[in-house]
């Protein structure tokens, strides 16, 4: 019982002196994709991304953050050089809603002259919305409805179109820096491990025999599936063993919000 009382009062004391406050902020940076059309080239075809967030700081080391990020992902065999005989391309807008826990390696809070900088890491969960489109005869066309791998076709009636909502595990690293009494700066690089292989509309095999055909003989659906017209049904189009990833690199500015009881600190260096 005595040990429990000591631990209780110790925890209460730490909580009382913890710098608990909130933040609201905006972020901007870039977003890029890793998948069948770009298996491993970091930052290839990075596109602009921006968002907003709120953060609650439990103390100088731990925080929780909820964020909304919007951006665009692009991939192109002709740019990555991954498979020129396939010659596929896509782009998709991404709306990402995430919740993450943050751990500061050093004590940190906005407004401190002593604890004004720290590296940090984070992890959590997110849901995102996507809708891949590709250029067909020069026009940007939605790919999911075309069933480019036989989804919904008479040849493969058991294949259903993939969903346009996905789940991911976001994680990353960054640094935080206090710019003044109420403003903080952060720079971070994060990855999203998703559970879908269709962000790029590429996953399994071709479903039509198009080798040797000419563009004028095939439909837009067939041309979207095999623009080079070099493949037959059953030949490999993507690698379904690995799901797609995407990454966000951002710089954020946040405003400190004091929503608990105000306390006065006599040490100006704290």
C-alpha positions in Angstrom: 0.0 0.0 0.0 2.9 2.4 0.9 4.5 1.7 -2.5 1.3 2.4 -4.3 0.9 5.7 -2.5 4.4 6.8 -3.4 3.9 5.9 -7.1 0.6 7.7 -7.1 1.9 10.9 -5.7 5.0 10.7 -7.9 2.8 10.4 -11.0 0.5 13.2 -9.8 3.5 15.4 -9.3 4.9 14.7 -12.8 1.5 15.4 -14.3 1.1 18.6 -12.4 4.4 20.0 -13.7 4.0 18.6 -17.2 3.6 21.2 -20.0 0.2 20.1 -21.2 -1.0 22.2 -24.1 -2.4 22.0 -27.6 -1.4 23.1 -31.1 -3.1 23.8 -34.4 -1.1 24.0 -37.5 -0.6 23.8 -41.3 1.9 21.8 -43.3 3.2 21.8 -46.9 5.7 19.7 -48.8 5.7 16.7 -51.2 4.2 13.3 -51.7 5.5 10.4 -53.7 4.7 6.7 -54.5 6.5 3.4 -54.3 4.9 0.4 -56.0 4.9 -1.6 -59.3 5.7 1.4 -61.4 8.4 2.6 -59.0 9.7 -0.2 -56.7 12.5 1.7 -55.0 13.5 5.2 -56.2 12.9 7.5 -53.3 11.4 10.9 -54.2 10.8 10.0 -57.8 8.0 12.2 -59.3 7.3 13.9 -56.0 4.2 16.0 -56.2 3.0 18.9 -53.9 1.1 18.1 -50.8 -0.5 20.2 -48.0 -2.6 19.8 -44.9 -3.6 20.8 -41.4 -3.4 19.2 -38.0 -4.1 19.5 -34.3 -1.7 18.2 -31.6 -2.1 17.5 -27.9 1.1 17.4 -25.8 0.8 15.2 -22.7 4.2 16.3 -21.5 7.6 17.3 -22.8 8.1 13.8 -24.4 4.7 12.5 -25.5 2.0 13.9 -27.9 -0.9 12.8 -30.0 -1.7 14.3 -33.4 -4.6 14.2 -35.8 -4.0 15.3 -39.3 -5.5 15.8 -42.8 -3.2 15.7 -45.8 -4.0 16.2 -49.5 -1.7 15.5 -52.4 -1.2 13.7 -55.7 0.8 10.5 -56.4 2.3 9.8 -59.8 4.0 6.8 -61.4 5.3 6.1 -64.9 7.2 3.2 -66.4 8.8 5.6 -68.9 10.2 7.7 -66.0 11.3 5.0 -63.6 12.6 2.7 -66.4 11.1 -0.2 -64.5 9.3 -1.9 -67.5 9.3 -0.1 -70.8 7.5 -3.0 -72.5 4.6 -2.5 -70.1 4.7 1.4 -70.4 1.9 2.1 -67.9 1.3 5.3 -66.1 -1.0 6.7 -63.4 -1.8 9.6 -61.2 -4.2 9.7 -58.2 -5.2 12.4 -55.8 -4.8 11.2 -52.1 -6.8 12.4 -49.1 -5.2 11.1 -46.0 -6.7 11.3 -42.5 -4.3 10.1 -39.8 -3.9 9.7 -36.0 -0.4 9.3 -34.7 1.5 9.2 -31.4 4.7 11.2 -31.2 7.8 10.6 -29.0 10.3 13.4 -28.5 13.9 12.2 -27.9 14.6 15.3 -25.8 12.4 17.4 -23.6 10.6 19.9 -25.7 7.8 22.4 -25.6 6.9 25.6 -27.5 8.1 28.8 -25.7 10.9 27.2 -23.8 14.4 28.8 -24.0 15.9 25.6 -22.7 13.9 22.8 -24.3 13.4 24.4 -27.7 14.6 21.6 -30.0 14.2 17.8 -30.4 14.3 15.0 -32.9 11.1 12.9 -32.7 9.5 9.8 -34.2 5.9 8.9 -34.7 3.5 6.0 -35.7 -0.2 5.4 -35.9 -3.0 4.6 -38.3 -4.6 6.4 -41.2 -7.4 6.0 -43.8 -7.0 7.4 -47.3 -9.0 7.9 -50.4 -7.6 7.3 -53.9 -8.8 7.0 -57.5 -6.1 6.2 -60.1 -6.3 7.7 -63.6 -4.1 7.1 -66.6 -3.5 8.8 -70.0 -5.2 7.0 -72.8 -4.9 8.5 -76.3 -3.7 11.7 -74.5 -6.8 12.0 -72.2 -6.7 11.4 -68.5 -9.2 8.6 -67.8 -10.4 6.9 -64.6 -8.9 3.4 -64.6 -10.9 1.5 -62.0 -14.1 1.5 -64.0 -12.2 0.0 -67.0 -11.3 -3.2 -65.2 -7.7 -3.2 -66.6 -7.0 -6.7 -65.0 -10.4 -8.2 -65.8 -12.4 -7.0 -62.9 -16.1 -7.3 -63.7 -15.4 -8.6 -67.2 -17.3 -11.6 -68.8 -14.0 -13.5 -68.8 -13.5 -13.1 -65.1 -16.9 -12.5 -63.5 -15.5 -13.5 -60.0 -13.1 -10.5 -60.0 -14.6 -7.5 -58.3 -13.4 -3.9 -58.7 -11.1 -2.8 -55.9 -12.2 -0.2 -53.4 -11.1 3.4 -53.4 -10.7 3.6 -49.7 -7.6 2.2 -48.1 -6.0 1.8 -44.6 -2.3 2.5 -43.9 0.2 2.5 -41.1 2.0 5.9 -41.0 5.4 6.2 -39.3 8.4 8.5 -39.6 11.0 10.8 -38.1 11.4 14.5 -37.8 12.7 17.5 -35.8 10.8 20.2 -33.9 12.0 23.7 -33.1 10.4 26.4 -31.0 10.4 29.7 -32.9 9.0 31.8 -30.0 6.5 31.9 -27.2 3.6 30.5 -29.3 5.0 29.3 -32.6 6.7 26.0 -33.4 8.3 24.6 -36.6 8.6 20.9 -37.5 10.2 19.0 -40.5 9.4 15.4 -41.0 9.6 12.5 -43.4 7.0 9.8 -43.1 6.1 6.6 -44.9 2.6 5.0 -45.3 2.5 1.2 -45.5 -0.8 0.5 -47.2 -2.9 -2.7 -47.5 -3.8 -2.3 -51.2 -1.8 -3.0 -54.3 -4.1 -0.9 -56.5 -3.1 2.7 -55.8 -1.4 2.5 -59.3 -4.2 0.2 -60.8 -1.5 -2.5 -61.3 -1.3 -5.8 -59.4 -1.7 -9.1 -61.2 -1.9 -10.3 -64.8 -3.1 -9.2 -68.2 -6.5 -10.6 -69.1 -6.7 -10.1 -72.9 -4.7 -11.5 -75.9 -3.5 -8.3 -77.5 0.0 -9.2 -78.7 0.3 -8.1 -82.4 -2.8 -6.0 -82.4 -2.9 -2.4 -83.7 -4.2 0.5 -81.6 -7.2 1.1 -84.0 -8.4 -2.5 -83.4 -8.7 -2.4 -79.7 -11.1 -0.6 -77.2 -10.0 2.1 -74.7 -10.3 -0.5 -72.0 -7.9 -2.8 -73.7 -5.5 0.0 -74.5 -5.5 1.0 -70.8 -4.6 -2.6 -69.8 -1.8 -3.0 -72.4 -0.8 0.2 -74.2 2.2 -1.5 -75.9 0.0 -4.4 -77.3 2.7 -6.9 -76.5 1.1 -9.2 -74.1 -1.4 -12.1 -73.8 -3.8 -13.2 -71.1 -2.0 -14.6 -68.0 1.2 -12.8 -68.6 2.5 -10.8 -65.6 1.4 -7.2 -65.4 2.3 -6.4 -61.7 3.5 -8.1 -58.5 0.7 -8.8 -56.1 3.1 -10.0 -53.4 3.8 -6.5 -52.4 1.4 -3.7 -51.5 1.9 -0.1 -52.5 3.5 2.6 -50.3 3.5 6.3 -50.3 5.5 8.9 -48.5 5.0 12.5 -47.3 7.8 15.0 -46.6 6.6 18.2 -45.0 7.4 21.4 -43.2 4.8 22.5 -40.6 4.1 25.6 -38.6 2.0 25.3 -35.4 0.4 27.7 -33.0 0.4 26.9 -29.3 -3.0 26.8 -27.6 -3.0 27.1 -23.8 -6.3 25.4 -22.8 -5.6 24.4 -19.2 -5.1 26.5 -16.1 -2.4 29.1 -16.5 0.7 28.8 -14.3 3.7 31.1 -13.9 7.2 29.8 -14.4 9.9 31.9 -12.6 12.7 30.3 -14.5 12.9 32.1 -17.9 15.2 29.4 -19.3 12.7 26.6 -18.8 
